[in-house]
Amino acid sequence: MDSSQLFGITMIAYLLSSAFYLALFIFRNSTPGFIGMLLAAAGLLIQTVGIGLRWYESYQIGIGHAPLTNMYESLVFFSWCTALFYLAMELKYKTRVIGAFVMPFAFIALAYASFSDRINDQISPLIPALQSNWLIAHVVTCFIGYGAFAVAGSLGMIYLLKKSAGDKPAQEGLFSSLPELKIIDDLTHKTIIFGFMWLSAGIITGAIWANEAWGTYWSWDPKETWSIITWFVYALTLHARFTRGWSGTRIAWLAIIGFVAVFFTYFGVNFLLSGLHSYGSS
């Protein structure tokens, strides 16, 4: 069995997990939620083995590099980071129903990586710019942040749904399984802080890597520009929270806007704009 088959099994596990979490959300029965959690954990374990196996496969063909260098591998890693962060949050805060909104992201990332005609899933030699010890540090820190921001964006959507349902008694039954607004707001804030720290580390390691590869810490490449735009969106969100006391609906919208910025930084730049990071779209 090769790594791609393990990722296929993981994709199915995440799909089923999403379905069971959705059943928890709709029917407010704890059993589907528990099954969803087990499926998510099993998928994460299988995916971890798959990532390790793909790394080993690269050595078998004489290339030997971490599986973090193209769009296929980054989507797999984004899915892994999202699932890992969500499960850690569920275990810590006992917010199982949120999986109905988060685990679909992990599934969609793997499904797109597996079935899109635009993505090459072959293990390829590293281009010169990627032949650096900073590769793992930069990609890992950025994508841990991206995974956290995917969860924060989901929490923002959950907050808005819960808030809207509060004004419409007929919808209260459907959304009654969601945590209280204050809890959702607090989780959104904590998740953004966590993601912001990792994104900051990713930008710093990326700048060091850029200086090593291209002789400059910052070149205003489209990926760099959108990374700093994303950083400022979350920096302003945290600033507004700490100095202006913003919370609730405003923070929920900013969490969603921030994730849209992450999405464009990740996909839009790769597919729509050319630059030093264009290799990431293959």
N, C-alpha and C positions, 0 to 999 in steps of 0.2 A: 504494500500500500504506500502510495507516495503522498506528498504534502497536499496536493490539490484535492485528493480524495478526502483527506481529513478535513480540509476547509469546506468541502461539500457537505460532509456530515455535520460540521459545526453550523453551517447555514440552515440546515433542516432543524437542528436543535434550537437555534435562535428563532426560527419561524414558529415552531411549536410553542416555545416559551412565550413569545409575543401573544399567541392565541390564548394560552391559558391565563396569562396576566390580564388579557382583555376580558376573559370570562369572569375573572375576579372583579374587575371594574363594573361589568354589567350586572352580574348576578349577586355580587357581594357575598360570595361563598369562599371561605378560606382555603378549601381543598385545591381548587384550580391554581390559586396563587402559590401554594406550596409546591405543586408540580411544576409551575412555571419557573420558580426559583431553582429547583433541582435541574431542570433542563438547561437553564442559563448557566449554572455552575458546571454541568457536564460539558456543555458546548465550549465554555471557556477553557476547561482542562484539555479537551481535544484540540482546540485551536492553539493552545500553548505548545502542545506536542508537535502540531503541524508546523508552527513557526520554527521550532528547533530542528525539525526534520528538513525543512526547506534550507535552513542554514547549512546543515550537514550535506544536503544534495549539492549545494554550490561548491563545497570542497571536493565532492566526488568527481565533478566535471572539471576540476582544476581552476575554478574561479575564486572560491573562498571568500565570501563577504556576507555581512549581516543582511537579512532579507528586508531591507528598508529603503531600497534605492529607486524604485519605479512606482507608477501609479497603482499597479496591482498589489504590490507588497505594502504600500502605504495604506491602501484601503483595508487590507487584512489587519494591519496594525491598528488603524483607527477603530475598526470594529472591536478588536481585542481590548483596547484602552477604554472604550465606552462601556463594554460589558463588565470589565474589571471594576471601573469606578462605580458603576451602578450597584453591583453586588456588594461592594464594600459599604456603600451608603445604606443599602437595604439592611445589612447586618447591624450596622451601627444605630440607625434611626428607626428601624422596623416600619419602613414605608413601602411595603410590598406592592401596593396598587400602582405606584409610579412606574413600575416595570411595563405597564401597558402602553406607556408613552415613550419609554426610553429604548427598550429592547428592539422595537422595529428599526431604529437607526442602525443597530449592530447587524441586523439581518439584511437591511437594504444595502449597506456598504459591501457586505460579502456577496450578495446577489449581483450587484452591479459589477464587482470585480470579476465574478465568474462568467457572466453572460454578455457583457458589453463587447461589441465588435471593435471598440476604440481602444481597448486595453490589451496589451501583450503580457501574457502570464509566464513568459519564458525567463529563465535565469540568464542574465546577460553580464558580460564583463563590465567592470566599472569604468566610466569615462574618467579622464584625469582629475576633473574637479571633485569627484567623489572619493578619490583615493586619499583619504585623510582619517586620522584617528578621531577627528571631531564629528564624523558622520553619525555614529551611534548617539553621542551626547546631544547633538542638535535635533535629530529626528525624534528621539525618545522624549525629550523635554517638550518639544512642540506638540507632539501627538497626545501626551498625557493631558496637556492643556486643552487640546481640541476635544478629547473625550469628555473632560469635565464641562466644557462649554456646551456640548451636545446635551448633557444632562441638565445644565442650567437653562438652556433654551426650552427643553421639555417642561421643566418646572414653571417657566414663565407662561407657557401655554396652559398648564394645569391651573395656575393661579387665575388666569383670565376666565377660563371655563367655570371654575368654582365661583368666582365673583359674579359672573353673569347669571349662574344658576340661582344665586342668592336673591336675585331680583325677580325670579320667575318660579313661583312655588311648584308649578307643574314639573319642573326639571330637577327639583331638589332630590328626588329619589335616586335618579341616575348618578348624580354627583356626590351623594352622601357618603360614598366609600372613600372619597378623597380626603386627605388630611385637612385640618383647619387652615384658614388663610394665613394666620400668623405663622404656623409651622412651615407652610410652603414658602412664604416670604423669607423666613430665616434660613431654610435649606438653600434657596436660590442665592442668597447673599454669601453663605459659606462656600458654596460650590464655585461661585465667581471668584472669590478670593483664592481658592485653591488653584483654579485654572489660570488666573492672572499671574500667580507666582511662577508656575511652570512655563507659561508663554514668555514671561520676562526672561527666564533662564534660557529658553529656546532662542530668543532674539540675540541674547548676549553670546551664546555659543556659536550662533550662525555668523555673527559679526567677526568673531575670532577666526572661524573657518574661512570666511570670505577673504580676510586679510592674508591668510595662508595660501589660498587658491588663486586669488586674483590681485593681490597686492593692495587692497583697500578694504577698510572695515565696512564701508557703506557706499553703494553705487546707485541708489534709487532705482534699482531693478524693480519691475512691476510686483514681483513676489515680496520684495523687501518693503516696498511702499505700502502694499495692502496689509502686510503684517503689522506695520507700525500704525496704520489706520485702525486695525482691529484692536491693537494694544491700547490706543487712545480711547476707543469706545468703552472698553472695560475700565480703564483708568478713570474716565469721567463718571462712569456708573458708581464706582467705589467712592470717588470724591463727593458726588452728590449725596451718597448715603451717609458718609461720615460728617460732612460739613453742613449739608442742607436738611438732613434727616429724611431724605426720600425713602420711601418704602412702598410696598403694595403694588398697585397697578403700574406706576412709573418704572419701578425696578423690573417688573415682569416684562414690560415692553422693551426695555433696554437689554434684558437677557436674550430676548428673541432677536432684536436688531444685531446684537453682538454675534449671535450664532450665524446670522445671515452674512455678516462680514467674514466670519471664519470660513463659511461655505464658499464664498467668492474667492477668498485668499487661497483656498485649497483647490477648488475646481475651476472657477472662472479664470483665474490667472493662467493656469496650466493650459486651458483649452482655447481661450480667447486672446490672450496677450503673449507676445514673444519676449524672451529675455534670457538671462543667465540660468534661470531655473526651468527652462523649457523641457529639459530631459525628464522632469517629473510627470509629464503627461503620457509617457509611453509605457 
